[in-house]
Amino acid sequence: MKRAFFGAALVGCIAVLMGGCMDPDVGPLQVPFCTNVDTDPDVSVSFTEDILPLMHRSVGGCMGCHDPTVGDAVGVAVSGLDLRTFNSLMAGGANSASTIVVPGAPCDSVLYRKLTTAPGSGARMPKNGPPFFTPDELMLVHDWIAEGGLED
């Protein structure tokens, strides 16, 4: 009798555990870990040579929405963010303003966060993606900001 009870209890526990494995309550989406440390301090990232070309590329770039001289420029119309030049980027948009690039702090910079899988608010950019920035491209943006977000 005890053996039958133990066996039934064991089967019941396994069923509960398996049920939990099938449909776990994992909680809310977690923001990926972010650090403000430059991932490769021996290599300098250039705004002109590394960052601007990513923004200006035709597929997965930013200019289709953030260049007021092209098409309907929905990104400029909605956010006021013009990404054509260093100065227009650093001016930020209506909501991002001075937080668009926080020198030395990519984790606090709206530009970097909007390009990641967990943008903090609104949609991940580019809005017409995929393609989105690759991990290597994201690291360039991250490291450029970690290095001070300078114009070169």
C-alpha positions in Angstrom: 0.0 0.0 0.0 2.8 2.4 0.9 4.6 1.5 -2.3 1.5 2.3 -4.4 1.0 5.6 -2.6 4.7 6.5 -3.1 4.5 5.6 -6.8 1.4 7.7 -7.3 2.9 10.6 -5.5 6.1 10.3 -7.6 4.1 10.2 -10.8 2.1 13.2 -9.6 5.2 15.2 -8.8 6.7 14.4 -12.2 3.5 15.4 -13.9 3.6 18.8 -12.1 7.2 19.3 -13.0 6.7 18.3 -16.6 3.7 20.6 -16.8 5.9 23.4 -15.5 8.5 22.7 -18.1 6.0 22.8 -20.9 4.6 26.2 -20.1 6.8 28.1 -17.6 5.9 31.4 -16.1 9.2 33.2 -17.1 8.1 36.7 -16.1 8.5 40.0 -18.0 11.0 40.6 -20.8 14.4 41.4 -19.3 16.6 44.1 -20.7 19.9 42.6 -21.9 23.0 43.4 -19.7 24.7 46.5 -20.8 28.0 48.0 -19.7 29.5 51.4 -20.6 33.0 49.9 -21.0 34.7 50.1 -24.4 34.9 46.5 -25.5 38.2 47.1 -27.4 40.1 50.1 -26.0 43.0 49.6 -28.3 40.8 50.4 -31.4 39.2 53.8 -31.9 35.9 54.0 -33.6 35.4 56.8 -36.1 32.1 58.6 -36.4 32.9 59.5 -40.1 34.4 56.2 -41.1 32.4 53.7 -39.0 29.1 55.1 -37.7 27.9 57.4 -40.4 28.2 54.8 -43.2 25.9 52.4 -41.1 23.3 55.1 -40.9 23.5 56.0 -44.6 23.4 52.5 -46.0 20.5 51.8 -48.2 19.3 48.5 -46.6 18.9 48.5 -42.8 20.1 52.1 -42.5 18.5 55.2 -41.0 18.2 57.8 -43.7 14.9 56.5 -45.2 13.2 57.9 -42.1 15.7 60.3 -40.5 16.7 62.5 -43.5 14.3 65.4 -44.0 15.3 65.7 -47.7 14.2 62.1 -48.6 10.7 60.8 -49.0 8.2 61.3 -46.2 11.0 61.2 -43.5 8.6 59.8 -41.0 11.3 59.6 -38.3 11.9 63.3 -38.6 8.2 64.0 -38.7 7.5 61.9 -35.6 10.6 62.4 -33.5 12.3 65.4 -35.0 15.5 63.3 -35.2 17.7 64.2 -38.2 20.7 61.8 -38.6 22.4 63.3 -41.6 25.3 64.8 -39.8 27.1 64.6 -36.5 25.7 68.0 -35.4 22.1 67.0 -36.3 22.5 63.7 -34.5 23.8 65.3 -31.4 20.9 67.8 -31.3 18.7 64.7 -30.8 15.0 64.7 -31.4 11.9 66.0 -29.6 12.0 63.3 -26.9 15.7 62.2 -26.9 17.4 65.7 -27.0 20.7 65.5 -25.1 20.2 61.8 -24.3 20.5 60.7 -27.9 24.2 60.2 -27.3 25.5 60.4 -23.7 29.3 60.6 -24.1 30.9 57.7 -22.3 27.5 56.0 -21.5 26.1 53.9 -24.4 23.7 52.2 -22.0 22.1 55.6 -21.3 22.1 56.7 -24.9 18.9 56.6 -26.8 20.7 55.9 -30.1 22.3 52.7 -28.9 19.3 51.5 -27.0 16.9 52.0 -30.0 19.2 49.8 -32.1 19.2 46.9 -29.6 16.6 44.2 -29.1 15.2 46.0 -26.0 14.9 49.6 -27.0 13.4 50.8 -23.7 10.5 52.6 -25.4 9.0 52.5 -28.8 10.1 50.3 -31.7 13.5 48.8 -32.4 15.3 50.7 -35.2 15.5 50.7 -38.1 11.7 50.6 -38.1 11.7 48.9 -41.5 14.0 46.2 -40.3 15.1 43.5 -40.5 17.8 43.7 -41.3 18.8 45.3 -38.0 22.3 46.2 -37.0 24.5 43.1 -36.6 26.1 42.4 -33.2 29.4 43.7 -34.6 27.7 46.9 -35.9 26.0 47.4 -32.6 29.4 47.1 -30.9 30.8 49.8 -33.1 28.0 52.2 -32.0 28.4 51.1 -28.4 32.2 51.6 -28.4 32.0 54.9 -30.3 29.7 56.2 -27.5 31.8 54.6 -24.8 34.8 56.4 -26.3 33.0 59.8 -25.9 30.8 59.9 -29.0 33.2 62.3 -30.7 33.2 63.8 -34.1 36.5 63.0 -35.9 
